[in-house]
Amino acid sequence: MPTVLDDPDDRSVEVGTAFTTASDGVISAVRFYQGPDSAGADNASLWTSDGTNIATTTIPKGPSGWREIRFDTPVPVTADRTYVVSYRASRGHYSTDTDTFSAGRTVKSGWLNALGGVFTYGNGFPDQTSKGQNYYVDVVFRATGPTLRAVDGGDHYYDAFTDSFPTSPDFFPLGVWFTDTSRPEDIASDRALGLNTYVMLTADSNLQLIKNSGMFALPDTPSDYSAGQFLMDEADMWAGPGDAPWTGKTPPEPICIPEDAKCGYTVMMELHEKVPSDVLTHANYGKGVTFWQSHADAARFVNDFQQLVSVDNYWFTDDDICQASQGGALKKSGEAALSASECHLAANYGITTQYVRSLVQPRAAMPVWNFVELGHPYTDGGTITGPQMRAAVWSSIINGARGITYFVHNFGGPCPSYNLLRDHCGDAIRADLTAVNQQITRLAPVLNAPFLDGYARSDGPVDLAVKRYQGSNYVLVGATTNEPSEATITLSCGNADSAEVIDENRTLPIINRAFHDTYADGNAVHLYKINDTDNCGLA
């Protein structure tokens, strides 16, 4: 029951809840709490995350308390998407609680996960938040899963481009950013670390040698030996969202005409137009896309100029990212800064990945990669540890990243380095990097297999994804809080009696289609393999 039954605000307002579902299903009705003085509830609506109204129903007059208003026809919804359910209170006086969703908290119930309360004054799509408020708007949902969902772009995405990445199931891109790669021994060293891709290279790098060594490259210049061409790094930040003329230069030179204009779209379009259409193009963006720009402005960067996109938010080592205008914008709608525990968290790499994926239109049409730092990239800030790096990588993958690029430059800390993997500065992280890359490569056929939505859900503070490969189900789980936690994983079907914890030499019992595990801290990742003779109705 709401703490505030009737908010004194008497303006016309649309209030609701943003939510996701872990299973395909149908929504048959809207539920909301109506206070004794809230007589102006007019209609209820269901929206996609971009503000498209997909269902509306009239709310008849009725008593206070929980009310259930049915849609004329049940509305199908898809897993791995964000929706908003809302109602219009034309005279205000909505029911509410503050702080339900503060500090990035979410509320899980069955297959649904409520992300936060939203509102807008007047009519239209509610996309504003305030102080973690909960407006007590819910849905009646029936799961129809499990269902298979292809990886973003499809498993043969790179086949559309000339001499690009392989689409064999055993290849998962593990890249390294901006290296000098001209000697066979350097390539051999990188291969031994489990790397397979170079993203952006120095001008004297030997691209033919890289290709002949079985590695892949995305340089920023045309080459017959590349898997594609890198366009630009972080134009969203240094050029901004705009169509002003570009000088052709990069900082610290004057960029746009006039100098105070924004020309990021011009930068990206001019670079894109120089590359043949059959060559894969890649661009990386930063805090402009993820924190500072509107959804529409960020989506234009993500969709209009390249066929492969990535972002770099270094949650473990960037102290500035905790500010309200940065990480707080993504997790708290810019209302407050993040505490160190909320900010320096592996799960935030997954939040970054999910946000960029939500910008891709059509949904899932293009692969998204994510950056993870390996050292001390800022003059201040911290140094990432091996367990933090591993958790950040897996958080990205669990949330849909189809490739990882490692940032290997130390611009601060006790050991400055241009490439910490080729000197003693990387000694502390080299073994952990090799281990996680080997694990990912070994599991590449699983990671490239379809997601199995609607098979598993959790009641605990974890992110979860399921993959279906060769008759087995792989449940990938990462902690979302820096505190020790527990989670029960509930399965929707099957007759399995145990779950193998991959690479941990232990097995968990499955009782009544559920198993339980513990997560030591925010860096905990457990990968489960479930062999099941029941195919859960899948073809």
Secondary structure, DSSP 8 states (H G I E B T S, - for coil): --SBSS-S--S-EEEEEEEEESS-EEEEEEEEEE-TT---EEEEEEEETTS-EEEEEE-----SEEEEEEEEEEEEE-TT-EEEEEEEETT----BBSSTTGGG--EEETTEEEEEEEEEESSS---B--TT-B--EEEEEEE---EEE--TT-TTGGGGSTT----STT---EEEEEE---SHHHHHHHHHTT--EEEEE-TT--HHHHHHTT-EEE-SS--TT-SSEEEEE-HHHHT-S----B-S--TTS--BSSTTS--HHHHHHHHHHTS-TTS-EEEEE-HIIIIIS-HHHHHHHHHHS-SEEEE---TTT-SGGGSTTTHHHHHHTTSS---HHHHS-THHHHHHHHHHHHHSSSTT-S-EEEEEE-S--SSSS----HHHHHHHHHHHHHTT-S-EEEE--BSSSSS-BS-GGGSGGGHHHHHHHHHHHHHHHHTHHHHTS-EEETSEEESSSEEEEEEEETTEEEEEEEE-SSS-EEEEEEESS----EEEETTTTEEEE--SSEEEEEE-STT-EEEEEEE-S--TT--
